[in-house]
């Protein structure tokens, strides 16, 4: 009876979970907010400044200008414009679904114009005639709200009121009438009171607008991104296809490798994906191309928790434990390792969120949510399902977990479990590893000195213009069309799956209104027909310098945060070795991009920080095993320490390789089938994953070994004991490598 209850509970949980996912997913997907790079539109970062003279811009004035922009956009009938202020003098605008982008951009950057007009619609006063911030809400004897304003020139107001006495005037913002009072007296003191049937909110809005009009703002474009609607749709379809392919490959990989636990992992990964989409909807987060990349990579990295847990589970099975006992022991031992590995990646995500902007901030949000939900679904939920399954007693055969009978070594038979395959001697090959890394580092330094990096417009200012055509084109033809339109880009290349994407880079900023890019697009339309889409990005020199500094700060802060965390959780030698390996990985990827002159842009920085988080993730898993083995090891010499390190690396080798393969499925799928816009991001991620595995296995652990050797030579025996390097009975349970 108990067996039936447990089986029924497990079955009901799985059926309900998958049922909820299946029936609610279409609605959730349909309500996901798509970014401009997925549905078309444009984004602009404005720098605001006074129209006349100089001076600080009050925060309220900046906010009111943003509100004025929003009202202008809403008047066009554009759905869901996103407008917000940044810092003390910037306003960021995102608009989707615009048919005439040039007209909208011209309208937006025109200063908000406050005017007082007479009965003949002639302008009598402008916003600069009002005293700054002097407009206020006042009350009459009946406690009705009125509006009181003060002008700078008393004589001008007196002349106007005498000339238009008894007539109706209007106060307008652009072409919109705010209020239309009648002049009832000659105003001699420079102050006028406007009465009417105002609510307090109405009066306050008019006061805020008048105060804003006292200091009209000029808006200058510092950064812009424009994506055609058809190109956005194409990018969405390509990236979703890549994401689906990567996810399916990961699920098949887990099923083939771990069998029954792989089935449980597949259920939790599906649940994880559903929850991530649900939380994005609840938070009203915008999904961008980098966000989808983070989503797909999150699935790959979520597998890591399952792999760590299942590898420890199988190790315990090979000691002769029952599946349930092995699962409990493995879960307990793997929990801290999983949490340490996830926290390091979380640090990189928070740095990206703090210093990033636009699509990069969207990537960071998705990455952070991925990690948090991964802990819930792939640790707690996964372990709960597997525990329920084991308690039914129907899954006690070790073959269901990929363990063979001949691999079982009972605890009492040996003091230290023998390895199940030939152990790779990583320690004795450390000189070869160090030499290889040194050579590649020197080559990278030489390449950077000779060629530097191929910076995109994000870091060196200018305009990038990508045009997608309905058929293939060669570089000669594309150059001719652009030249005939009157432009000479510094770089022009043809790419895309069908050689139908023309990418141009201009060292100067094209016309912010979009007229220049429109001429180039028109030239391609004349030769290829109307099915032409564009993606345009413009960055001015000031913003380019700012973005470059932010990138440097991001890498430095992420490295420092990870260093401090590893110091706290382990010790300084582990932290130093981890940082060296981390910088090695980052520099290797930078060197590859320098040698092959690949473009470095903001998504590249996001990839670098993700690589840093993942690299330390892998390193922490190995360090955690070294620390665990040291607690029960007899370390009397450097040879003993070398054996311990070598054994620890071999014990975690399967985990390191399997995790990289799983995440590579995701990053390579994005590289080969994803949108062109995130191809360099995916390439950087793929290279970083491979070199990160190499450094964790071959560099970080060997550096720690050398640092520890010096401490062994320097410290007296008493200090060695204090550090845990003294004989203890060997733990009867050894954790060795396994056969998949």
N, C-alpha and C positions, 0 to 999 in steps of 0.2 A: 504493500500500500504506500509506504514512504517513497519507494522507488518511482511509483506511478505519479505521485504528487510532484516530486522533483522534476521528472521528465515533462509533466504537463506544464509546470511553471516555466521551465526553460523554453519549451516550444511556444507557449503563449507570449513570452517576452520577445522572442525572435520574430514571430508572426506579426505582433502588434507594432514592433519597431519598424520592420520593413513595410508593413501596410501603411503606417502613417507617412513614412518617407515617400512611398509610391504615389499616394493619393494627394499629398500636399505639395509635392515638388513642382508640378506645373504652375500652380498659383504663385509659389515663392519666386520661381525663376522669372515669371512675367512681371513681377513687381520690383525686381532688382533695378536700381538706378544705374544707368550706363553712363560712363564718362564720354567726353567729347571724342576721344580717339576711337570709340566704338559706335557712336551714332552720328558723328559729324557735328560741326559747330566751331566755335572759336573761343579762346581764352586770352585775356589781355591783362597785364599788370600795369596800372597807371601810376605815375608819380605826380602828385598834386602840388601845385605851387600857386601863390597869389597872382592874379592877372596883372596887377600893378605893384611894383616895388618888391620888397622882400619882407620876410618876417615869419615867425612861427605860425603854424596852422593849428587852431584850437581843435581838440578832439571832437567836440560837438559839430564843428563845421565840416570836418572830414566825414563824420557819420551822416550828416545831412546831405552832403554831396553824394554819398553812396545811395541814400534813399532816393535822391532826385534821379540818379541814373536808373535805379530800379523802376521808378514810375515811368520814365521814358521808354524803357524796354517793354514794360507791361502794356503800354499804349499801342505797341506794335502787335500785340496778341501772341508774343512768344511765350511758350510754356516753360515754367520753372527756371527762370534765370537765377544764377547763383552769384551774389555780390557780397563782398565783405571787405573790411579795412584790414590793413597789415601795417604794423608799426605806427609811426606818427605822420606819414605823408604818402601812403600807398593805398590803392584800391584795386582789388582783383575782381575781374568780371568773367563769368563763364556763361555762354549762351549757346543753346543747341537748337537745331532745326531752323536756321536762318537761311532764307533764299537769296537775299541781296545783302551780302556781308559788307560790301564796300559802303553802302548807304548807312547801315547801322553803325559802322565804325566812325564815320564822319559825324553822325549825330551824337554819338556818345562822347567824343572828345571835345565837343563844343562846350564851353563853360556854361553852367546853369545861370541863366540871365533873368534877374529880377527887375521888373520895370513897373512904373506907375504911368498909366496911359489916360489921356483925356477922352472926352466924348467922341472926338474925331480919330481916336486910336493913335494919336501922336504921343511919343514918349516924352513925359514930363520929368520923371526922375528915374535913376537907375540904382542898382544895389549899392554902388559905391557912395551914393548921396546919404545913406543912413549911417548913423553912429554905430560902430561895431558893438554888437551884443546888447544894445540899449532897448530893443523891443521887448515888451513884457506883457503878461496877462494882468489886467487890473479889473476891479469890480465897481459897478455903479451902486447907487443907494439900495437897489433891490437885489443886490448880490448876483447880478447877472455878469458873466465874464465879458470884458471888453479888451480891445487891443490898443496898446499905447506904443507909439514909435517916436523916435527923435532923429531929426536930420542935422547934418553938419552945418548947412548954410540956412540961417533963419530967414534971410531976405528972400531967398529963392522960394521957400515954402510960403511965405507971406504973399509974394507976387502971384504964385500959382493959385492959392486959395481965394485971393481977391478976384482974379480973372475968371475962375470957374465956380464962383459962389452959386450954390443952388443946383449945380450940375453933378452928374454921376461920373465918377472916375473908377478905374479898375486897377487892382494890384495883381500882376501876372508873374508867374514863373514860366519862362519860355512862352508858350502859347496858351498855357492853362490859367484861367482866371481863379485867383485865390479868394478874392472878395471884391465887391463893387459898392463902396459907400457913396453917399451924397455929401458934398461939402456944405456944411450948415453954418459956418462962421469963418471969418478971416483969422488965420492962425499967425500970431505975431511972435510967439516965444520958441518956435522951432519944435514944438511938441504937438502931436495930434492924437486924438483918441477916436478909434473906430468902433462904433456901436452896431449891434445887430443881434439876430437870434442865434448866437453862438453857443454851442456846448463848450465845456472847458477843453475837451480834446481838440475840437475844431480850432479854437483860439490858440491853443498851444502849438498846433501844427503850423499855423500861419506865422506865429511869432518865431518859431524855429527857422522857418523858411526865410523870413525877412532878415533874421540875424545871419543866416548863411549868405544871403544876398549882399550883406554888408561887406563880405570878403569873398567875392567870386573866385573860383579856383580854376586854374588852367591845368588840363590833364595831358601828360606826355606819356606815350607808350614806351615802356622799358623792356617788356617781354611780351611776346604774343605767340600763340599756337593756333593754327587753323587746319581743320580736317574736313574734307568733303564728305557728304553723307554716304555716298556709295562706297568710298574708300573705308569709312568707318564700319559699314556693314560687312565689307569684305574682310577686314581685320578681325571682326568679331567671329565670323564663320571659320576663318582659318585657325584662330587661337582656340576656339571651342573644339574643333576637330582634333587639334594637337593635344588639348587637355584630355579629351575622351580617350585618345589612343594611349597617352601616357598612363592614365589611370587604369585602363584595362590591362596593360602590360604589367603594372605593379601588382594588381590583383592576381593575375596568372602566376607571376613570379612567387608570390607568397603561398599560393596553393601548392605549387610544385615543390617548393622548398620545405615547407613546414606541415603540409598535409592537413590534419585536423585543426591544429592551431591556426593554420592559414585560412581556414574557413571562418573561424572566429574573427581573425584579423580583417577579413574582407567585410564582414558585417559591421564591425566597428568603424572601418574606413568609410563605408557608405553613410553611416550615421554621422560621422565627423563632417563629411562634405555637406550633408543636409543641414546640420546645425550651423555651419559656417555661413551658408547662404541665408538661413533664418536670422542669425544675429546681424548680418549686414543689412537686412531689410529693417529690423527693429531699430538699428542705429541710424538708418537712412544714409548709410555709407554709399559712396559712389564707386562703382566697379570700373576700373580702367584696364588698359592692356597690361601694365606692370602688375596690377592687382590680380588679374587672371593668372599671370605668371607666378605670383606669390601663392595663389590658391593651389595651382598644380604642384608647385614645389613643396607646398605644405603637406600635400598628400604623400609625396615621397618621403619627406622628413618625418611625418607622423608614423611611417612604417618603422622608423628607427626604434621607437619605444617598444613596439612589438618584437622586433628582432632581438634587442637586448634581453627582453624578458624570456623569449622562447629559447634563446641560446643557453641562458642559465638554467632553464627548465630541463633542457636536454642533457646538460652537464650533470645535473642532479640525478636524472634517470640512469645515467651510465654508472652511478655509484651503487646501483642496485635498489634504490628506493622505489616505492610504489608511485604511480603517477601522481596521486593526490599529495603525498608527502613531498615528492620532488617539486611539484608546482608551488607548494607553500614555501619551501626553502628557497627556490629560485626567485619567486616574487619578492621575498623579503630582501634578498641580497641585491637584486637589480634596481630596487626603488630609488635609492640614493644616486646611483649612477645615472638613471634616467633624468632625475630632477636636476642634477648638476649639468648634464648635457643640454637640457632645455633652457636653463637659466642663462647660460652663456649666449645662446642665440637670441634670447629675449633682450639681452642688453643691447645687442646690435640693432634690434628692431626699435627699441625706445630712442636710441640715438638718431636713427633715420627719421623717426616721427618728429623729434624735437627740432632737427636742423633742416629737414626736407620741406618741400613745398609741392603743391600740385599733385601730379601723378605719383611722385616719389613718396609723398605722405600717404597716399592711398595704398601704395605697396606696403608701407610700414604697418598701417592699420591691419591689412589683411594678414601680414606675417605675424603680428602680435596675437591676433585672434586665433590664427592657426595653431600657434604654440599652446595657448591656454586651453583651447578645445581639444587639442591632441592629448594633453595630460588627462583630461576627463574621460575621453572616449577610448583612448588606446592604452591607458593604464587601469583606471578604475572599472570602466564598463567591460573592457576586454577580459580583465582578470575575473570579474564577477561571472561573466558568461562561461569562461573555461572552468571555473571552480564548480559552478552548477552542473556542467556537463560531467566533470569527473566524479561528482558525488552521486550521480546516477549509477555508477559502476559499469556503464556500457562502453566506456572508452578506456579500459585498463591495458590494452595491448600496446606495447611500446612501438610497434611498427606504425601505428597511427600518428606517431610523432617524429618519424624519420630516424628512429634509433634501431640498430640491428642487435640481435641477441649476442653476437660475438664481441660487441663493444662494451658489454657490461663487465665491470671490474668491481667486485665487492669491496666494501670499505676495509674489511678486516684482512684482506689478502695482501695489501700493499700499504706502505707508509705514504707513498706518493704515487698518484695515479700515472701510469705510463701514457705517453702520447699515442693517439690513435692513427696518426700518419707521421711521416717523416718530419721532424721538427726543422724549421728553417732557422739557421744561425744568423740572425740579424745583427747581433752584437759584434761578431768577428768581421762582419762586412761593413762596419760603420765607416772605415776610412774610404771605402769606395763610394758610399752614400754621401759623405761629406765632400769628397772630391767632385762628384757630379753636381751637387748643389752649388759648390763654389764656382765651378766653371760656368754653369748657367747664370749665376748671379753676375759674374764678370762680363759675360756676353750681354746681359741685360743693361748693365751700367754703360758699356761701350755703345750699345744701340741708342740709349737715351741721350748720351753725350753727342752722338753724331746726328741722330734723326729726331730726337725728342719724341713727343707723342702727337698723333694726329687728332688734335682737339676739335670737337664739334663746336657749333655756335654757342652751346651752353657755357663754354669756358673761354672762348676767344672773341666773342661778339660777331655780329653779322646776321645773315639770313640763310636758313636751309630750306630748300623747296624740293619736295618729292612729288612727282607726277606719275600717276598710274594710268596706262592706256588700255585700249581694248584689244591690242595685238602687240606682237613683239616689235622692238625697234633696236637699231644698232647705235653705237656711240657717235659715229660720224653723222648720221641723220639727225640725232638729237642735238649735237653741237651746232649743226647748220640751222635748225629751227630756232634755237635760242639766240644765235648770233643775228639771224634775220630780224628777230624781235627787238634787237638793240641792246643785248646784254652779254656780258662775258663772265661767266662764273669762274671762280678760282679752281673748282673741282667739279667735274661732271662724270658720272658713272651710270652704267645701265645694269640692273639686276632684277631680282624677283624670280619667281618660279618659271615664268614664261618669258623672261627678258623683256618685261613690259613696264618696268618701273625705272623712271629717270630720276636720279638724285643729283641735285645741284647744291653747291655751297658757295655763298658770296661772302667775301671778307668785309663788305660794307652792308649797312642796313638798307633793305629795300623800302620803298615808300610805305610808311605805316598804315596808310589808308587801304592798302591792298591793290593799288592801281598797277604797280609794276608786275606783281605776280599774276594779275588778271591779264596783262598783255602777253605774258609768256604762255599762260594756259590757253588763251585765244589762238596763239600761233599753233599750238599742238592740236586744238580743236579743228582748225582750218585744214589740217592734213590728216587727222585720224578720226574725225567725227566728234559727236557730242559726248560720247561715253568716256569722259576724261575727268579724273578726280585729282585733287591736290592735298598735300599736307605741308603747311608752312610754319616755320618756327623762326622767330626773330628775337634776338637778345642784344641789348645795347651794351657798350663797354663797361659801364658801372655795374650793371647786374652780372655781367660775365665775371668780373673780378670778385664780386660778392659770392657767386656760386662756387668759384674755385676755392675761396677761403673756407666756405661751408664744407666742401668736400674734404679738405685737409683736416678741419676740426672734427668732422664726423669720424674719420678713420682714427684720429688720435684719441678721441674720447671713447670710442668703442674699444680700442686696444687697452686704454687705461682702466676702463670699467671691468673688462675681462681679467686683466692682470690683478686687480684688487680682489675680485671674487675668487680667483684660483688661489691667491695668497691666503685668503681667509679659510677656504675649504680644504686646502692642502698645505703647502709650505712654499717658501720663496723660490726654492730650486725648481719645483714643479712649475711655478708661475713664470720664471725666467725662461725655462725651456719651452713652455707653451707660447710665449710671446715671440721668441725667436722663430719657431715653426710658423706662427701666424704671419709674421712679416715676410718670411720666406715665401709663403703661398701667395700673398698679395703681390709681392714684387715679381714673382714668376709670371703671374697673369699680366701685369703691367708690361713686363719685358716682351711677352708674346705679342701684345698689341702694338708695341713699339717696333719690333722687328718686321711685322707684316703690315704696318701702317694702317691698322684698323682704327675706326673712329671711336674716340673716347667722349662720352656724354654723360648726362645725369643718370640714365638707367645703368650705365657702367659702374657708377659709384654705388648704386643700390646693389648691384651684383657683387661688388667688392666687399661690402659690409655683410652681405649674406654669406659669402665665402669665409670671411673672418669668423662669423658665428658658427658656421658648420665645421670649419677646420678645428676650432677649439672644442667643439662638440665631440669630434672623433678622438682628439687628444685626451680629453678628460676621461673618456671611457677606459683608455689604456692606463692612464695614471691611476684611476680608481682601482684597477686590478693590481697594479704594482703595490699600491698602498695596502690593499687587502692581503696580498701574499706576504708582505713584509711583517705583518703582525704575527705571523706564525712560522717565519723562516729562521733558519740558522745561518746568519750572515756573519762570517768571521774574516772574510777576505774579499778582494775585488772579484775573484773568480766566482765566489758564491753570489755576490751581487749581480754579476753579469748573467749567471744562470737564472737568477730570479727575474731579471728584466726580460731575458729571452723567453722564458716560460710564460710570463705575463702577456707579452706581445703575441705569442703563438696561441694563447688561450682566447684572445679577443680577435684573432685574425679573421675568422669567419664572419664575425659581426661587422668588422670594418669593411670587408669586401662586399658582403651582402647589402649593407646599407647604401654604399656608394652605387652599387648596381641599381638598386630600387630608385634612388634619387636621379640617377642618370637616365633612367627610362623617362622621367618627367622632363628633365632639361633637354635631352636630345629630341624628344617629341616636339617641344617648343622650338628647338633650333631648326628642325627639318620641315615641320608642318605649320608652325606658328606664323604670325604676322611678321612682315619684314621689319616693322618698327622695333620689335624686341629680339631680333635675331642676334645682334651683338651682345645683348644682355644674356641670352641663352648660351652663346658661345663662351662668354666669360665664366658663367656658372659651371658649364661642363668641364672646362679646363681646371677651374678652381677645385671642383669636387675630386678630380683625379689626383692633382698635386697635393690636395689636402690629405687624402688617404696616405700618399707616399710620405709626407712630412710627419704625420702622426706616428706611423710605423717605424720609419727609418731615421728620422731626424730628432724629433722631440724626446723620445725615450732614450736615445743615445746621448743627447746633451745632458739630460738629467743624470744618467749613469756617470758621466765624467765629472759633473759637479759633485755628486755624492762620493765619488772615489776620493776627491781631495779632502772631504770632511772626514772620511775614514782614516786617511793618513795623518791628519792633523789632530784628531780628537783622541784623548786617552780613553781607556776602556770604560771608565765610569760615565763619560759623556756619551759614549756609544750606547750604553744601556739606557740613558735618558732619552735617546733618540729612537729607541726601539730596535737597535741593531745588536741584539744579544741572543744567545741560544734560548729557545723555547721549545717545548714539545711540538713536533710537527702536527698540524691539524689533520686528523684522519681523513677528512674530505678534501681532496685536491680538485682543482678546477682546471682541467686540461682541454686542449683542442678536441674537436669532434669531427666526425665524418658526416657530411650532409646526406 
